[in-house]
């Protein structure tokens, strides 16, 4: 047996690719079966046969768009409840329409089904457009630079230190001195080949672990992070 294959079987790397292949297979089968039921439902509701072929894509296509919006919201650190709610709503609608297709006698008696079928495309268009506009708005929002995040955490630390009140005006210069002190400690650790953690850095400068981690992130993102000043004695 191939050495790479043995290693994959041993460490479990085969689980995710196999699961992904299974999901793709189930997804293809579910789409085909659901498409047939939704197409038949659209025809039975009065949609012209030529247009009924594209009606299932309204439901399934919108579910895909809403799911991608969830991903975009997470990347932009925005609330995900709204796109998740739309995913659940249209998924439930797809399941309900599939059930109605199977209940022929009930479908004939339920006169509200046809208006609902005709209402789905414009509703889906409005909601999909709104989701697209939200994605565009999130992309235009520029993330904070590392030093801005550090300043925000430093302000939180100062408020905690003084019991929730605003810090004095000298806090800006104190922050600059604290950052420079941290930079020197970081440079000294790098020169010595020692790995410095955010908790260690925060403790060394008398600040929180979170503040130390953000400083480390800033220094590592800056090529000349250790170029200023001499290591402290």
C-alpha positions in Angstrom: 0.0 0.0 0.0 1.2 3.5 -0.8 2.9 5.3 2.1 0.9 8.4 1.7 -2.3 6.4 1.6 -1.3 4.6 4.8 -0.6 7.9 6.5 -4.0 9.3 5.4 -5.8 6.3 6.8 -3.9 6.4 10.0 -4.4 10.1 10.9 -8.0 10.3 9.7 -7.4 12.7 6.8 -9.7 10.6 4.7 -12.8 11.5 6.8 -13.4 15.0 5.5 -12.8 14.3 1.7 -15.1 11.3 2.0 -17.8 13.3 3.8 -17.5 16.0 1.1 -18.0 13.5 -1.6 -21.0 12.1 0.2 -22.5 15.5 0.6 -22.1 16.3 -3.1 -23.7 13.0 -4.0 -26.6 13.5 -1.6 -27.0 17.1 -2.8 -27.2 16.1 -6.5 -29.8 13.4 -5.7 -31.8 15.6 -3.5 -31.8 18.4 -6.1 -33.0 16.1 -8.9 -35.8 14.6 -6.8 -36.9 18.0 -5.4 -36.7 19.5 -8.9 -39.1 16.9 -10.2 -41.6 17.5 -7.4 -41.4 21.3 -7.5 -41.7 21.3 -11.3 -44.8 19.2 -11.1 -46.2 21.4 -8.4 -45.7 24.5 -10.5 -47.4 22.9 -13.5 -50.4 21.8 -11.3 -50.6 25.4 -9.9 -51.1 26.9 -13.4 -47.5 27.9 -14.3 -46.9 27.5 -18.0 -44.9 24.3 -18.7 -42.0 26.2 -20.2 -41.7 28.5 -17.2 -42.4 25.8 -14.7 -39.0 24.3 -15.6 -37.2 27.3 -14.0 -39.5 27.7 -11.0 -37.6 25.1 -8.8 -34.5 27.2 -9.3 -36.1 30.1 -7.5 -36.2 28.2 -4.2 -33.0 26.2 -4.4 -31.1 29.2 -5.9 -32.2 31.5 -3.1 -31.1 28.9 -0.5 -27.6 28.9 -2.0 -27.5 32.8 -2.0 -28.6 33.0 1.6 -26.1 30.4 2.7 -23.3 32.3 0.9 -24.5 35.4 2.7 -24.0 33.6 6.0 -20.4 33.0 5.0 -19.9 36.6 4.0 -21.4 37.8 7.3 -19.0 35.7 9.3 -16.1 37.0 7.3 -17.2 40.6 7.9 -18.0 39.9 11.6 -21.6 40.8 11.1 -24.7 39.1 12.6 -25.7 36.0 10.8 -29.2 35.5 12.2 -31.0 37.2 9.3 -29.5 35.1 6.4 -29.8 32.0 8.6 -33.4 32.7 9.1 -34.0 33.1 5.3 -32.1 29.8 4.8 -34.4 28.1 7.2 -37.5 29.8 5.8 -36.9 28.8 2.2 -35.7 25.3 3.1 -39.0 24.8 5.0 -40.9 26.1 2.0 -39.1 23.7 -0.3 -39.9 20.8 2.1 -43.6 21.9 2.3 -44.0 22.2 -1.4 -42.5 18.7 -1.9 -45.0 17.4 0.6 -47.9 19.1 -1.1 -46.9 17.6 -4.4 -47.2 14.2 -2.8 -50.7 14.9 -1.4 -52.5 15.3 -4.7 -56.0 15.3 -3.2 -55.1 17.9 -0.6 -53.3 20.0 -3.2 -56.5 20.1 -5.3 -58.5 21.3 -2.3 -55.9 23.8 -1.2 -56.6 26.9 -3.3 -54.0 28.9 -1.5 -51.2 26.8 -2.9 -51.3 28.3 -6.4 -51.1 32.0 -5.2 -48.2 31.0 -3.0 -46.4 29.4 -5.9 -46.8 32.6 -8.0 -45.7 34.8 -5.1 -42.4 33.0 -4.4 -40.4 34.4 -7.4 -40.9 38.2 -6.6 -40.4 37.6 -2.9 -37.2 35.7 -3.6 -36.0 38.4 -5.9 -36.5 41.2 -3.3 -34.8 39.2 -0.5 -31.9 38.1 -2.7 -31.3 41.7 -3.8 -31.3 42.8 -0.2 -28.8 40.1 0.7 -26.6 41.2 -2.2 -26.7 44.8 -1.1 -25.7 43.7 2.4 -22.7 41.8 1.0 -21.6 44.9 -0.9 -21.9 47.1 2.2 -19.8 44.7 4.2 -17.1 44.6 1.6 -16.9 48.4 1.6 -16.3 48.4 5.3 -12.5 48.6 5.9 -11.3 46.6 8.8 -9.4 48.4 11.6 -5.6 48.4 11.4 -3.8 46.5 14.0 -2.6 49.6 15.9 -6.2 50.8 16.0 -7.3 47.6 17.6 -4.5 47.8 20.1 -5.6 51.4 21.0 -9.2 50.2 21.5 -8.0 47.4 23.8 -5.8 49.8 25.6 -8.7 52.2 26.2 -10.7 49.3 27.6 -7.9 48.4 29.9 -7.6 52.0 31.2 -11.3 52.1 31.8 -11.1 48.9 33.9 -8.1 50.2 35.8 -9.9 53.4 36.9 -13.2 51.7 37.6 -15.0 52.3 34.4 -14.3 56.0 34.1 -12.6 57.7 31.2 -8.8 57.7 31.2 -6.9 61.0 31.6 -5.6 62.9 28.6 -2.0 61.7 29.2 -3.1 58.2 28.3 -2.1 58.7 24.7 1.6 59.3 25.5 1.5 56.5 28.1 0.1 54.2 25.4 3.0 55.1 23.1 5.5 54.5 25.8 3.9 51.2 26.7 3.9 50.1 23.1 7.5 51.1 22.7 8.5 49.2 25.8 6.6 46.1 24.4 8.3 46.5 21.1 11.7 46.5 22.8 10.8 43.3 24.7 9.6 41.7 21.5 12.9 42.7 19.7 15.0 41.3 22.5 13.1 38.0 22.5 13.4 37.7 18.7 17.1 38.4 18.9 17.5 35.7 21.5 15.5 33.2 19.5 12.9 33.0 22.2 9.2 32.7 21.5 7.2 35.3 23.3 3.5 34.8 24.0 0.8 37.5 24.3 0.2 36.6 27.9 3.9 37.0 28.7 4.1 40.3 26.9 1.0 41.7 28.5 2.3 40.7 32.0 5.7 42.3 31.3 4.1 45.7 30.5 1.4 45.5 33.1 -1.5 45.0 30.8 -4.0 42.3 29.9 -3.2 39.1 27.9 -5.5 40.4 25.2 -3.6 43.6 24.9 -0.3 41.6 24.7 -1.7 39.3 22.0 -2.8 42.3 19.9 0.6 43.9 20.2 2.3 40.7 19.1 0.0 40.6 16.1 0.9 44.2 15.2 4.7 43.6 15.6 4.6 40.4 13.6 2.7 42.1 10.8 5.3 44.9 10.6 8.6 43.9 9.0 10.6 46.4 11.0 8.8 45.6 14.2 12.1 45.0 16.1 14.1 47.6 14.4 13.3 50.5 16.8 15.3 50.9 20.0 17.7 48.7 21.8 16.6 45.8 23.9 15.9 46.7 27.5 18.6 46.1 30.1 
